[in-house]
Amino acid sequence: PEQSVFVAKVDDVPISCVVKRENKDDLNGVRALQQGDMDGAITLLERYAGQYPKNENVWMNLGVAYLNKGRYDEAQKALTSSLQLFPENTNALYYLGLSYFYK
């Protein structure tokens, strides 16, 4: 992530990192999502994604929130962003498929 302050590597492959948390919009956005507050989740996750666009989990959770609100085009864009960062994210792929199904 952009906030990494240290990255441990083996054979030039990252195996772990230390991340400086500057705000909790991602965490609070996921909590809002889990509590069914889609509008709150979208507000927090959009703000975090705007600040840290390389976080595939934030894009996936934002896509799920859009999906739950019936905002399928926005869900597809967010979930595609997640998959561009981490193509093996099967959860993002699942939700992307659901967004196309519901649309």
trRosetta pair geometry for C-beta under 8 A, 3 or more apart (Angstrom, degrees):
i j d omega theta_ij theta_ji phi_ij phi_ji
1 4 5.5 139 66 -39 68 88
1 17 7.3 175 28 99 82 147
1 19 5.5 33 58 -119 128 127
1 52 6.5 11 -168 -171 104 126
1 54 6.2 162 -133 93 54 105
1 55 5.8 27 -118 -85 109 89
2 52 5.3 -153 34 -134 122 87
2 54 5.6 126 -36 37 94 122
3 19 4.9 66 99 -165 103 87
3 20 5.0 -131 174 58 101 73
3 21 7.1 78 151 -84 156 31
3 22 6.4 -145 -119 -9 132 103
3 52 6.7 -32 -24 -111 104 133
4 7 5.5 28 168 -58 139 98
4 17 4.6 -46 -131 178 115 135
4 18 6.9 105 -156 71 67 49
4 19 5.5 -47 -92 -97 53 72
4 20 7.9 143 -129 9 7 78
5 18 5.3 -53 61 97 91 99
5 19 7.1 145 6 -121 82 20
5 20 5.0 74 -34 -31 121 106
6 17 6.3 168 90 -156 55 64
6 18 4.3 27 48 33 100 110
7 14 5.1 -54 -176 -120 113 110
7 16 7.6 171 -154 92 51 43
7 17 4.5 -17 -104 -104 69 100
8 14 7.1 100 74 -152 49 63
8 15 5.5 -57 101 60 96 91
8 16 4.7 11 44 58 115 87
8 17 6.9 -157 16 -78 71 46
9 12 5.6 11 164 -132 134 20
9 13 6.0 145 -158 62 86 30
9 14 5.4 -49 -95 -88 83 45
9 15 6.6 142 -121 3 28 84
10 13 5.8 -32 69 58 68 88
10 15 5.3 35 4 -30 104 132
14 17 6.3 -6 -169 -50 123 106
21 24 6.8 38 171 -77 122 70
23 48 7.3 -148 88 -102 113 91
23 51 7.7 41 37 83 129 166
24 27 4.5 -48 -171 47 88 116
24 28 5.3 86 125 -21 92 101
25 28 5.9 -58 -136 47 28 106
25 29 5.8 37 159 -28 64 109
25 44 4.5 -172 -167 -172 82 85
25 45 7.2 171 148 -78 95 30
25 47 5.2 -105 -162 86 156 110
25 48 4.0 -174 98 -62 117 105
25 51 7.7 101 46 29 144 134
26 29 5.7 -54 -145 34 25 115
26 30 6.6 24 156 -17 61 103
26 44 7.5 -179 -73 145 20 102
26 45 6.9 74 -117 -111 55 69
26 48 4.6 146 -62 -164 77 164
26 52 7.8 -43 -54 57 126 134
26 55 6.9 -72 -105 142 143 160
26 57 7.5 70 -168 99 125 105
26 58 5.2 -78 -120 -93 108 108
26 61 7.9 113 -159 51 78 148
27 30 6.0 -55 -152 34 30 108
27 31 6.5 29 150 -17 63 106
28 31 5.4 -50 -146 37 36 115
28 32 6.3 41 152 -21 66 102
28 44 5.2 -129 95 -149 96 157
29 32 5.6 -50 -148 35 32 112
29 33 6.4 36 150 -21 63 104
29 40 7.6 -169 -122 131 56 73
29 41 4.9 94 -168 -151 72 62
29 42 8.0 138 -146 -30 107 11
29 43 7.9 -158 -107 73 97 58
29 44 3.5 -161 -77 99 92 116
29 45 3.9 131 -170 -56 152 82
29 48 6.3 -111 -11 6 145 135
29 58 7.4 58 77 -138 148 86
29 61 6.4 113 123 123 110 134
29 62 7.6 -16 165 -76 141 76
29 65 7.8 -73 178 -48 99 149
30 33 5.4 -50 -148 35 34 117
30 34 6.3 34 153 -18 65 105
30 41 7.4 84 -79 -133 17 105
30 45 8.0 99 -51 -79 58 110
30 61 5.6 -66 -93 -143 81 156
31 34 5.7 -55 -148 38 32 111
31 35 6.3 20 155 -11 65 111
32 35 5.8 -64 -145 44 30 105
32 37 4.2 -79 -168 76 87 109
32 38 7.7 157 140 -78 99 13
32 40 3.9 -135 -151 102 143 109
32 41 3.9 -169 98 -66 110 74
32 44 6.2 136 15 20 142 136
33 36 7.9 52 177 -60 27 17
33 37 7.4 -82 -62 62 23 66
33 38 7.1 58 -115 -103 62 54
33 41 4.0 93 -63 -117 76 148
33 45 7.8 45 -49 -40 120 135
33 61 5.8 -114 -38 -172 167 103
33 64 6.5 63 -158 97 135 116
33 65 5.5 -96 -106 -78 105 100
33 68 8.0 146 -148 16 84 151
37 40 3.9 3 139 32 119 120
37 41 5.9 140 96 -23 73 87
38 41 5.5 -55 -143 38 32 114
38 42 6.1 34 158 -22 67 105
38 65 5.0 152 -151 -162 80 84
38 68 5.0 -149 -100 96 135 118
38 69 4.9 168 147 -61 145 100
39 42 5.8 -52 -147 34 29 110
39 43 6.5 30 154 -19 62 105
39 69 7.7 106 -68 -95 63 133
40 43 5.8 -54 -149 34 31 112
40 44 6.4 21 158 -10 66 110
41 44 6.1 -64 -148 43 28 104
41 45 5.8 14 163 -9 68 117
41 61 7.2 -117 -180 153 116 101
41 62 7.7 -178 143 -108 92 51
41 65 4.3 -158 106 -108 122 139
42 45 6.1 -61 -133 45 24 102
42 46 5.8 27 166 -22 64 111
42 62 6.8 92 -124 -145 60 78
42 65 4.9 -173 -68 133 78 136
42 66 6.8 102 -106 -68 114 68
42 69 7.1 -2 -52 -22 140 150
43 46 6.2 -58 -145 35 19 109
43 47 6.6 17 157 -16 58 110
44 47 5.9 -60 -153 36 28 110
44 48 6.4 22 154 -15 66 109
45 48 5.6 -53 -143 40 35 110
45 49 6.0 35 157 -19 68 107
45 58 5.6 171 -155 -170 90 85
45 61 5.7 -146 -117 101 145 102
45 62 4.1 -174 134 -83 133 92
45 65 6.3 159 31 13 147 148
46 49 5.8 -55 -141 39 28 109
46 50 6.3 33 156 -23 62 107
46 62 6.5 118 -66 -131 60 129
47 50 5.8 -56 -153 33 28 114
47 51 6.6 18 153 -11 62 109
48 51 5.8 -64 -152 42 33 106
48 52 6.0 -30 170 38 72 101
48 55 7.2 -48 142 54 105 146
48 58 5.3 -129 108 -144 117 143
49 52 6.9 -78 -124 69 24 63
49 53 5.9 60 177 -104 67 60
49 55 7.0 -126 -107 57 65 102
49 58 5.0 -179 -77 130 85 123
49 59 6.1 106 -119 -78 127 68
49 62 5.9 -19 -38 -39 145 156
49 78 7.7 -63 -119 -132 167 100
49 81 7.9 71 -161 116 129 153
50 53 7.1 13 -130 -65 16 91
52 55 5.0 42 123 -15 109 118
52 58 7.0 101 87 13 102 159
53 81 7.6 -85 -172 -176 89 131
54 85 6.2 149 -161 -124 59 132
55 58 4.1 51 102 10 116 114
55 59 6.9 159 93 -12 64 84
55 85 7.7 45 100 154 8 171
56 59 5.6 -56 -151 39 38 112
56 60 6.2 39 152 -22 69 105
56 81 7.8 -170 -123 124 63 72
56 82 4.5 98 -165 -152 78 71
56 83 7.8 113 -147 -50 114 21
56 85 3.9 -156 -76 88 103 126
56 86 4.2 10 -112 9 175 116
56 89 6.0 -161 155 -54 132 153
56 92 7.2 -75 172 -50 101 151
57 60 5.5 -52 -145 36 34 112
57 61 6.2 29 158 -14 67 106
57 82 7.5 96 -68 -132 16 114
58 61 5.9 -56 -145 41 30 106
58 62 6.1 33 154 -20 64 108
59 62 5.6 -55 -145 38 29 113
59 63 6.3 35 153 -22 63 105
59 78 5.0 -176 -171 -178 74 76
59 79 7.0 155 144 -92 93 24
59 81 4.3 -131 -148 93 146 106
59 82 3.7 -171 96 -64 114 84
59 85 7.0 133 24 17 144 132
59 92 7.5 29 103 -120 96 132
60 63 5.6 -54 -152 34 31 114
60 64 6.6 32 150 -20 65 102
60 78 7.5 163 -86 140 17 97
60 79 6.4 64 -118 -116 58 68
60 82 4.2 96 -59 -121 78 160
60 89 6.4 -123 -78 161 138 144
60 91 6.2 61 -170 104 142 106
60 92 4.4 -96 -109 -87 109 98
60 95 6.9 121 -162 39 83 145
61 64 5.5 -48 -148 33 37 114
61 65 6.5 39 152 -19 65 102
62 65 5.7 -51 -150 35 34 112
62 66 6.4 34 151 -17 65 104
62 78 4.4 -131 99 -157 103 146
63 66 5.7 -53 -147 38 32 111
63 67 6.2 38 152 -24 65 106
63 74 7.9 -169 -118 126 58 67
63 75 4.7 91 -162 -159 72 66
63 76 7.6 111 -139 -51 110 13
63 77 7.9 -168 -100 71 96 51
63 78 3.7 -168 -70 95 82 111
63 79 3.7 105 -139 -56 161 83
63 82 6.4 -89 -7 -6 137 132
63 92 6.8 78 53 -139 152 83
63 95 5.6 116 120 122 116 134
63 96 7.2 -27 174 -74 147 70
63 99 7.2 -77 -180 -52 102 142
64 67 5.4 -51 -147 34 31 117
64 68 6.4 31 154 -18 64 105
64 75 7.6 97 -63 -137 15 106
64 95 5.6 -75 -85 -135 78 153
65 68 5.8 -55 -150 37 30 110
65 69 6.6 22 153 -11 63 109
66 69 5.8 -65 -151 43 32 107
66 71 4.2 -88 -165 77 86 105
66 72 7.4 155 140 -82 101 17
66 74 4.4 -139 -146 99 145 102
66 75 3.8 -167 98 -70 114 77
66 78 6.0 144 9 17 140 139
66 99 7.9 23 102 -112 103 127
67 70 7.8 45 179 -66 30 22
67 71 7.5 -86 -60 58 22 66
67 72 7.0 59 -115 -104 61 59
67 75 4.2 96 -63 -124 74 149
67 95 5.9 -118 -37 -172 161 103
67 98 6.3 53 -156 103 140 115
67 99 5.3 -100 -105 -85 104 92
67 102 7.3 118 -159 35 87 149
70 102 7.5 -125 -126 147 66 132
71 74 4.4 -10 142 39 110 119
71 75 6.0 136 94 -28 71 90
72 75 5.3 -52 -142 35 33 116
72 76 6.4 36 158 -21 66 102
72 99 4.9 149 -151 -170 82 88
72 100 7.8 132 -175 -77 119 28
72 102 5.9 -160 -95 90 126 101
72 103 4.0 160 152 -78 160 104
73 76 5.8 -52 -152 33 31 111
73 77 6.7 30 151 -17 63 104
73 103 7.5 102 -55 -112 62 137
74 77 5.7 -52 -149 35 36 112
74 78 6.3 32 155 -16 67 107
75 78 6.0 -59 -147 40 29 107
75 79 6.0 21 159 -13 67 113
75 95 7.2 -118 176 151 112 102
75 96 7.8 176 138 -109 91 51
75 99 4.2 -167 105 -113 125 137
76 79 6.0 -58 -138 43 27 106
76 80 6.0 31 159 -22 63 109
76 96 6.4 86 -125 -143 65 82
76 99 5.0 -172 -65 121 79 144
76 100 7.1 84 -96 -62 118 77
76 103 7.7 -11 -42 -35 127 149
77 80 5.8 -56 -145 36 26 111
77 81 6.5 30 153 -22 61 104
78 81 5.6 -53 -154 31 32 114
78 82 6.7 34 148 -20 64 102
79 82 5.4 -46 -151 32 38 115
79 83 6.5 34 151 -15 66 104
79 92 5.1 162 -158 -171 84 87
79 93 7.9 149 172 -78 114 24
79 95 5.5 -154 -109 96 138 102
79 96 4.1 -178 130 -77 141 91
79 99 6.5 -175 13 1 148 145
80 83 5.7 -56 -146 41 34 109
80 84 6.3 41 152 -26 65 102
80 96 6.8 105 -61 -117 64 131
81 84 5.7 -49 -148 29 32 114
81 85 6.8 24 155 -12 62 105
82 85 6.1 -66 -159 39 31 106
82 86 6.6 -41 167 46 68 92
82 89 5.8 -86 146 76 104 158
82 92 4.2 -150 106 -125 131 148
83 86 6.9 -86 -131 73 29 54
83 87 5.5 55 -178 -113 76 51
83 89 6.1 -133 -98 51 62 108
83 92 5.2 -170 -61 117 83 132
83 93 6.4 95 -97 -72 125 76
83 96 6.9 -11 -32 -41 137 152
84 87 7.4 27 -114 -69 16 79
86 89 4.5 76 105 -35 106 110
86 92 7.5 118 79 15 96 145
89 92 4.0 38 113 17 119 115
89 93 6.5 155 96 -16 65 86
90 93 5.3 -54 -146 39 38 116
90 94 6.2 46 153 -26 68 102
91 94 5.6 -50 -149 32 32 115
91 95 6.5 24 156 -11 65 105
92 95 6.0 -57 -147 42 31 106
92 96 6.2 37 152 -24 65 107
93 96 5.6 -51 -145 34 30 115
93 97 6.5 34 153 -19 62 103
94 97 5.8 -57 -157 34 29 112
94 98 6.6 28 148 -18 64 105
95 98 5.3 -48 -147 35 39 115
95 99 6.4 44 152 -25 66 99
96 99 5.7 -49 -151 29 33 113
96 100 6.8 29 152 -13 63 102
97 100 5.9 -57 -153 37 34 107
97 101 6.3 36 150 -22 67 108
98 101 5.3 -54 -145 36 35 115
98 102 6.1 26 160 -13 70 107
99 102 6.2 -55 -142 41 28 104
99 103 6.1 30 157 -23 62 110
100 103 5.7 -54 -141 35 29 112
